[in-house]
Amino acid sequence: MNDTLDATSFVPTILVVDDDADMRFLARAVLEGSGITIAGEAADGQEALDKLAELDPPPVPTVVLLDNQMPGLTGLEVAARILADRPGQLIVLFSAYLDAEIIAEAERLGVAGCVSKGDAMDLVQIIEDIMRRAQ
């Protein structure tokens, strides 16, 4: 696994969305530790939608790292709304509770990837892989 981004590669910006402050902190630490810029954070789905609108124009996040189980809107509901407005937006569903049904719905919506929170330490590589596939 590549622990840091190649200096010649495009450096993504990430919007981290999770209702758990400790998980937002962990994701931020892992990503920033590898040179990825955090464009913002949100604690729930509506805040994510508001933050995304606030970040347009730039720094529009390259990737939205999105928890699924949150109060109010679920990550899948937020993803559907984002992708309806921004069909090319890369979204990574980042959840402790991924099952075949959630993954299938995420794929149907156009979510770029689904990642278990247990794989948090691999976020940089996973995001790099998703961005490479999206090019």
Secondary structure, 3 states (H helix, E strand, C coil): CCCCCCCCCCCCEEEEECCCHHHHHHHHHHHHCCCCEEEEEECCHHHHHHHHHHCCCCCCCCEEEECCCCCCCCHHHHHHHHHHHCCCCEEEEEECCCCHHHHHHHHHHCCCEEEEHHHHHHHHHHHHHHHHHHC
